[in-house]
Amino acid sequence: MSGQARWRAQPKDGLIVARFLVRLSSRLIALAPLGLLVALAACGPQAPIMVGAPPSGAPADVARTRVALLLPLSGQQEQLGQALQQAAELALFEQNDRRVEFVPLDTGGNAMGAGDAARRAVSLGAVSMVGPLTGAETAGAAPVAQAARLPVLAFTNDASQARPGVWTLGVTPEQQVRRVMGSAMSAGAQQFGMVAPDDAFGRALAVAMRKTAADFNLPSPAIVLFNDRAGAAGPVAQMSRQANQAIDAVMIGATGFRARELAAAVRAGAQENPRPLLLGHALWIADAGLANEPALHGALFAAPDERARGAFDARYQQAFGQRPPRIAGVAHDAALMAAGLAVAPAGTMPDSTPRFEGVDGPVRLGRDGAVDRGLALYRVSPNGDAVLVEPAMPLGVGF
């Protein structure tokens, strides 16, 4: 994969040791103003890789602020970690500020490695941490960061990891549920139901639905989480029995064949009543096969606005010759926020920025790790396309 921006980092005695660094792709160089600072670093032993050191001939006395990138640069998620690192590169490239340098540190894709990487970040004098990827890694890094008073912009959508100084920037189940329930409420829905597999995602959707219903003084939603080996008819019938009144809208917390099966069961069970509105989640944006089930035609779901996403995808592909994974947009946003904070007055925290126009739509960071995200509303069409119904609404408007 010659010509791509790439480097390798190898752990040695718990540290990240630079082996070599390849210059950023000529594709990316062509995107930037002349003299833009990109991806050069010294390769001395025991030195972390610095992204953002000055090019040859640039003044050596520019004071630089370090931002740590906590990424899975080894292990099963190594390839994804490299893509996230490239997304962060692109953000620094766009920031175009020689006072900032990124320090990629390997988490190994686990909580212990993330804790070690966080301690390394502190020892290197980083002012913030971008990443890590998962909820488990965030749990490993957060105590170290909090003790050092370093903000963490994690990529996970596990909102349970959010806390003062730690923001989880992934698109969360609560953000999705609140957006799509808000649309259903606008259409008159009050009694909600949900059927979903009894897994981490299904449980998160259930918590989000109960919270949203409580926030708007709605009847308690009828929620059934079932063993994935169960059929569809039983959970759907159980959901109907739980409700005190006719269900207006049903969230289906599944994808693929299971989502189609559940939708058909909901439709079959409602033949003698007004058909409930079917609701979904952001994973449906890439599931064109949902249209194979007629019951899902017209179903609504919330997801990032693909129009905003397209511009980032194009820049990334031009720079690195490949399409970015979905999570790369979150890494880009986190890196761009951190780069801006690195040159802000001392003590400035991420929640001091009222609004950020991110790759996946508008984002606002609040106190105590709260993240408000604007999502678009989509409808499943008979031809399999996700049809945009409403763009991402301004933050603070609607539900």
GIDADA-V379479 format. One line per field, one symbol per residue. ss: DSSP state (2 for helix, 1 for strand, 0 for the rest). phi: phi as a letter, one per 30 degrees, with the letter a starting at -180 (. if undefined). psi: psi as a letter, one per 40 degrees, with the letter a starting at -180 (. if undefined). A space follows every 10 residues. Layout:
ss = ???
phi = ???
psi = ???
This chain:
ss = 0000001111 1100111111 1000022220 0000000000 0000000001 1000000000 0000111111 1000000222 2222222222 2222200001 1111110000 2222222222 2220000111 1000222222 2222222200 1111000022 2010011100 0022222222 2222220000 0111111002 2222222222 2222200000 0111110000 0222222222 2200000011 1110022222 2222222220 0000001110 0222220222 2202220001 1110022222 2222222222 0000000222 2222222222 2200000002 2200011100 1111102220 1110011111 0000011111 000000000
phi = .diddabbbc dbhicccdca bcddeddded dcddiddbhc adcddicddc ckdddeidec cddccccdcc bdcbidcedd edddddddee ddeddhbddc bccdbdciib dddddddddd ddddidcabc jddcdddddd dedddddcic dccdcdcddd ddaeibcccd ddeddddddd dddddddjdb ccbabaedbd ddddddeddd dddddchcee ddbbcbdddd ddddeddded ddddaeddbb dccbbieddd dddddddddc dcbedddcbb bddddccdde ddcedcdjdc acaeddddde ddeddddddb iadddedddd dddddddddd ddcdeejdce ddddabdcec jdbbccdiid bcbdcdcbbd cdcjddcdcb dddedjcic
psi = fieihiiihh ihfeihhhdi hiiiidddde eiiiehhhfi iifiiehihh heiiiheihe ehhihhhhhh igeiadeddd dddddddddd dddddfheeh iighhheefi dddddddddd dddefieihh aadidddddd dddddddefh ihgieiegee eiihehhhei hidddddddd ddddddeehd hiihhiigad dddddddddd dddddefiih ihhhhiheei iddddddddd ddieihhdih hhfiiadddd ddddddddef deihhihhia ideedegded eehddeheii iiiihddddd ddddddddde fiiiideddd dddddddddd ddeiihehid eehdihgide aiihhaifei hhhhiihihh ideeihhhdh ihiiheia.
